[in-house]
């Protein structure tokens, strides 16, 4: 019975922290996207824009190894356009 209470309280603890964890992941993705968009915008200003399909590849591969499954899935043909990916 004591073990059940401990597991239940640990489960509640994890559930209570999930929104914080999700916000942290979303914030990390927002920062990565903002940085990437800034690079793309700067390259466009000097008339060296990155082609749409390369934007998708570069953005997804910049996410890191923890997003490997997601990246691999999205990069399978047909690869989405950059505007579709960020929407």
C-alpha positions in Angstrom: 0.0 0.0 0.0 2.8 2.4 0.8 4.4 1.7 -2.6 1.1 2.4 -4.3 0.9 5.8 -2.6 4.5 6.6 -3.5 3.9 5.7 -7.2 0.7 7.6 -7.2 2.3 10.8 -5.7 5.2 10.5 -8.2 2.7 10.2 -11.0 0.9 13.3 -9.8 4.2 15.1 -9.5 5.1 14.3 -13.2 1.6 15.3 -14.3 1.9 18.6 -12.6 5.3 19.3 -14.2 4.1 18.3 -17.7 2.8 21.8 -18.7 6.1 23.3 -17.6 8.1 20.8 -19.6 5.9 21.4 -22.7 6.3 25.1 -22.3 10.1 24.7 -22.2 10.1 22.6 -25.4 7.9 25.1 -27.2 10.1 28.0 -26.1 13.2 26.2 -27.3 11.6 25.6 -30.7 10.5 29.3 -30.8 14.1 30.4 -30.1 15.5 28.0 -32.7 12.9 29.2 -35.3 13.6 32.9 -34.5 17.3 32.5 -34.9 16.9 30.5 -38.2 14.4 33.1 -39.6 16.9 35.9 -38.8 19.6 34.1 -40.7 17.3 33.5 -43.7 16.1 37.2 -43.6 19.8 38.4 -43.5 20.7 36.2 -46.4 17.7 37.5 -48.4 18.8 41.1 -47.8 22.2 40.4 -49.4 20.4 38.7 -52.2 21.5 35.2 -51.3 18.2 33.6 -50.2 18.1 29.9 -49.3 15.8 27.9 -51.6 12.5 26.8 -50.0 13.4 23.1 -49.9 16.7 23.8 -48.3 15.0 26.0 -45.7 13.0 23.0 -44.6 16.0 20.7 -44.5 18.2 23.3 -42.6 15.5 24.2 -40.1 14.7 20.6 -39.3 18.2 19.4 -39.0 19.1 22.3 -36.7 16.7 21.0 -34.1 19.1 18.4 -32.8 19.2 14.7 -32.1 16.2 14.7 -29.8 14.0 15.5 -32.8 15.5 12.9 -35.1 12.3 10.8 -35.5 10.3 13.9 -36.2 12.9 15.3 -38.7 13.2 12.0 -40.5 9.4 11.7 -40.8 8.9 15.2 -42.1 11.8 15.0 -44.6 10.4 11.9 -46.4 9.0 12.7 -49.8 7.0 14.7 -50.5 8.9 17.2 -48.5 6.6 20.1 -47.3 7.2 23.6 -48.3 8.8 26.0 -45.8 5.6 28.0 -45.3 3.6 24.8 -44.7 6.2 23.5 -42.2 6.2 26.6 -40.0 2.4 27.0 -40.1 
